[in-house]
Amino acid sequence: MIKNLFAALGIFFSLSGLTQTIKTDVVVVGANASGYAAAIQSAKSGVKTFLIDAGKFNAIILTPADRSIKAGTYAEFAKHVDTLQKTPLLESHTLSSEFTARVFKAWSDTVKNLTVLPAATITKIEKDGKGWEIDLVGREIKADVIVDATPGFTVAKMIGFAPKKSSAATGSNIYADKKYRTSIAVAPDENRAFRPIPLSSLIVPGIENIVLIAPENISSTLITGQAAGAIAAYCAFFKTTTEKLNVRVIQTELLTYNSRILKFDDIDDSDSSMIVFQHIGVTGILKAKEENGKLFFMPEASVSTEELKQPFRELYSRSQIWFLDNKAEKLTLEDALSLIKFVGSRGGELNKEAEKAWKSSLKLKGDFDLKKLINRRELAVLFDAYLKPYTVAVDLEGNIKR
């Protein structure tokens, strides 16, 4: 009813020659799947959101990249497809652009804080304090943040954005710099390998509160759209700007809504420790292996003190004392708990606590045996539960904030 009222008011004001002013938190521009993903995430994150486009949102295409990650926006989209067609959405199913648009339309109608405004032609955009004023035919919208989901970033270019190539698509070592710690989505590079998308690649240096749907040379997807929506919502909710983003808060919001900030090719989307792997992955405390453009967490592999020494030293400076006395080529469970106790200032009670939680809250298999070799899955789970390295704050370059 409310959305129909907006449409009726728009007709009234356009006929009367007056300008209707709409105030909102976030405006997403773009009649495509990533635009819908951004708008839905923004609205779900608790801010008033408008999704606008000059078109009518009646044909939307999902790409193989959209469907390759069975999480976040796509997972929820699949549930809505199941409801409409009465059968589960399978990998082999082909969805017409008209049917896809109908699914998104039905879905968006149920999302609180979200209004979809078709046939909205932008005539001018200008700064309005920290936010923006968007002039349309017959109305204007005042918003805190704009998400540009248009092809070629036509909206951002209207206000001075000059695209530049992002390192996210180069296919180089993801650990070449520390920006992997700020990843808020993944997207296929030119070799179709999924690469981390640093948060900074979706914002525009020097222009506040414009969020891009993807880096300039990366195809936008549902998951990059979801990330853009979370960034915009953060700015609007906390009344701040894209220059003052909290990386971990935004990453946590995306994980709360079942998105992915890293993709490990040997970890299933439904893995019970998926969130742990996401947390540990963006800390770098257990680095993944890159091979043929893919990223492998290797959950069953053993761990040496040597591979932990450098990342621990960066995160926890006092850990270097422990490593002077411990040089095991393969860590046991007892070694791992010793390291956690030393760094986290814990006592012998940790052993009993971990043993009690082993199969219940930690969801680990096998027996709790202090003398057994520990694998990367078990170590990641223990680190996440008892050291919480993911809570260590980082800046937009991925540097640890002291």
N, C-alpha and C positions, 0 to 999 in steps of 0.2 A: 504493500500500500504506500509506504513512504517513497519508494523508488518511482512509483507512478505519479506521486504528488510532485516530485522534482521535475518529471517530464512535463506535467501539465503546467507547472509554473514557468518552465522554460518557454513553452509555446506562448503563454500569456505575455511574458516580458518581451519576447521577440516581436510579437504582433503589436505591442503597445509602443515599441520604439525605446523602451527603457532598458537599463542594464541590470540584470540580476547579479548580486554578489554572493558567492558561496564561500564560506570559510571552512577549511578542513586542515587536517594535519599533514597528510601525504597525498600527492597526486602521482599516479602511475600513468604514463602515456605509452600506449602500444597495444593494438588488438591482436596479440599473439599469445602463445602458451606461456612464455616466460613473463610477459606482462601480467597475465592472470596469476601466475605463481607469486610474483612480487606483491600484487595487490592483496591476495588472500593471506599471505604471511604477515604483511603489514597490519591488516585488520585483526588477525588473530593475536598479534602482539599487543593489541589493546589501543590502537589509535584510529581515528576516523580517516578513512581512505576512499579516494575516488579513483576509478579506473576509466580513463577517457581515450577516445580515438575518433578520428574523422570518419572511420568506417563504422560498420554495424555489428562487429563481432560475430559474424555468421559463418565464418570459415576459418578454422584453426588447425594447423598441422602439427602433429607430434613426430619428432625425428627418432631414429634408432638411438641416438645419444640420450634423448629424453627418457626412453624406456629401458635403458641399460642399467639404471640404478633403481632397484625396487624398494625405494625408501622415500621419505619426505613427501613432497607434493605429488609425485607419481603414484606412490602407494595409496594415498588418499583418493587420487583421481580414479585409480583402478576400482576402488570400492564403490564409487559413484557410477562407474560403468556397469559394475555387477548389478546395481540396483535398477538401472534403466533397461539393460538388455536381459536381465534375469539369469545370466550365466556368468561364471568367472571369466575375467579377462586373461587370455592366454597369450604367450609370446607370438604364436602364429596368427593371431587375429589382426586383421587389417581394419583400421578405423578411418572412416571417411572424415574429411575436414568439417563437413556439416554436422556429423554426429558428435565429433569432438567438441565443437563449439556449443552444441546443445548440452553436453555434459557439464562444461564449464559454466554455462549460463544457469543451469539448474543448481549447481553447487554454489555459485556466488550468491544466488538468491537466499541461501540459508546462512550466509556468513554475516555475523553482527559487525557493525562499523564499516561495511563495504557497500559502496554505490557504484554501479556501472553506468557510464554516460556515453552512449554512442553518438555519432554524428556531431562530434565536438571539434570544430576546426579552430586551431590556434592561430591567432593573428599577431600576437605580440607576447613576449615574456620579459619582465623586468624585475629587478631586485625590490623587495619590500621589507626593509629591516634585515633580519637574519633569514627571512623567508623569501617567497616569490609571489608575484602577481601574474596570473596567466589570463590574457584576454582571449575570449572566444567570441564567436558570432552571437551577439545577443546576451552575453553574460560574461562574468569574470570570476576567477577562482583565486582566493588567497590561501596559500599553503606554506607550511614550514619547510617541506622537502619535496623535491621532484625526482621521480625515478624515470629515467629515459629507457624505454623498452622498444624504441622505434628502430627500424633497419637503418644502419649508417649513423645512428645517434643524431638525428636531425634536430631534436630539441636541444640537446647539449651544445650543438654547433651554433644554434641561434644565439647563444649567450657566450660564445667565445671559446668553446672547447676545441682543442686541436688534437685529434687522436694520435697516439704513438704506440708502437708495438710493445706488447707486454712480454716479459721473460717467461711468463707462465706457459707459453706455447712452444718454447724452443726445443723441448725434449732433453735439455741438459740435466745434469745431476740436481735433484731437488734440494740437496743439502749444500749446493754451491754458495748459498747465502742463508740467512736465518729467517727469511720471509715465510718458509713453510710453516713456521710456528703460528702464523697469522691466517692460515688457510681457512676460508669460509665456504668453499665449494670445490668441486672438481669438474673438469671439462676435458674433452678429448683434444689433443694437439694435432698437428698436421699428420702424425703417424697413427692417429686414433688411439693413442695411449692416454689414459686419464692423468692429468696433472693437477696439482694443488693450485687453487686460485687465491693469491694473497688478498687480504682485505683492501689494501691500498690501491689495487688495480681496478676497483669499482668506484673509486672516488676521484674527483677532479682537483688536482692541486691548484690552489689559488682561487677556486670558485666554491664557496660554501654551499652545502646542502643540495648538491646535484649528485645523484647516484646512478651509475651506469649498470646496465643489466648483465654485462660481461666485458672483459677486456676487449680492446678494439679488434684484435686479430683472432678472437675466440668466438665460436658460434654460441649464441645464448641458448640456454636450456632451462628446463624446469628448475633444476637445482641451483643454477646461477641466479635465476629470477627469485627464488626463495631467499637466497642470501641477500640480494639487493633489497628485498622487502624488509628483512630483519634490520639491515643497516639504517634504512629510512625510518623505521619505527623507533629504533633506539634514539635517533636524533630528536624526533617529535616527542617521544615519551619523556625523555630526560631534559627537554628544552635546551638542547645543545647543538653543536654543529659537527659536520663531518671531519673537522680538524681535531676533534676531541673525543674520538671513539675509544671505547673499552673493548679490546679484542676478545678477551675471555668471556665477557658478558654476552657479546653477540654470538660467539661460537656456542655458548651454552644454550642460548635461546634456540638456535638452529637444531642442536642435538635434542632439545626438549621436544621439538616438533619433528623428530625422526629423520632429519636431514643427514647428510654425510659431508664432513670437512676433509676427509682423506678417503681414498679408495685403495684397499689392499686386495690384490687379485687372488689371494689364497684364503680370504676370509669371506664367508657367506654373509649376505645382508641380514640374515635371521640369527646369526651367532649370538649366543647369550652374553658374550663378553664384548660385543660390538662397541658399546660406549667406552669401555675401558681402552680398547685399541685406538679409538679416536682420540681420547685424552692423552694416552701415552705417546701416540704417533706425533702429535703436534708439540710435545715437549722435546722430542729428540733424545730422550733418555734411553730409549731402545730404538735404534735406527733400523729402518726397513732395508731390504736389499732390492736394488734396481737391476732389472734384467730384461733386455729386449723391449724397453719402453714400459715395462710393467713394474709394479711395486709389490713386494712380498714381505709380509710380516714374519713369516716362518714360526708360527706359534709352537711347534713341537721341537724346535732346535734348542740346544743347550746354550749357555751364556758364560763368557769368561770375564774375569775382573778387568782385563785390559780394555774390552769394548765399552765398559761402563765408566772407566776412570775419568775420561775427559768430560762427557756430559754431566756427570755427577759433580765434578769440580766446578763447573760453571754454575750449576744450580745450587749446590751446597758446598761452600768453600771448605768447611771443616772436614768434609769426607776424605780429603787427601791424606789425612792421618790414618784413616782406616785402610786405605789402599796401600800404604807403606808396609803394613803388616799382613796384608792378604793379597796373594797373587795367584789364586787358583785358576787353572786353565779352564775348568768347568765348575761352576758354582753348585753347591748343594743347597737344599732348603735351609739347612742350618746357617750356611754362609749368608744367604739372602736375608734371613731374619736378623743376623748379627749386624749387617750393613744398615738395615732399617732401624734397628735399635740404636745404633751409634749416631746416625744422622738425625733421627727423630727424637732422640733423648728418651727412649723407651726402656723399660726394664724387662726382666724375665717373664713378666705376665703376658707379654706379646705372644710368646709361644703358645700358651694356653688359649689365648683369644683367637689366634689364627687357626689352631686345631679345631676349636669349636665351630668356627665359621666356614671351614674348608669346603664342605659340601653344601652347606645351607646358603648363607648370604654371598659367599665368594663364588659359589657354583663351580667348584673345581672337582675334577674326577680323580679317581685313584686314592690311595691311602696317604694320610699325613705322616710322612717319614722324614725325619730330620737329616738322615744320611743319604737320601736319594738325590740324584742330580735334578736340578730344577730346570724346567723349560721356559721359554719366553712368554707363553701364555700365563703360566703360574706367576712368573716374576712380574709381569705387567699388572696382573690383578692385585698382587700384594703391594706393589708400589702405589697403585691408584688408591687402594683402601687405606694404607697406613702412612704413606709419605705425602700423597696428594700433590705431585709435581705440577699437575695441570693448573693448580690454583696460583702458581707463581706468575705474576703479571708480566706481560711483554708489551713493547711499544709497536708501532706500525711497521718497523723494520725487523721485528722479531727479536730485538735485544731485550734482555731481562731487565726489568725495572727494579732498582734497589730502593 
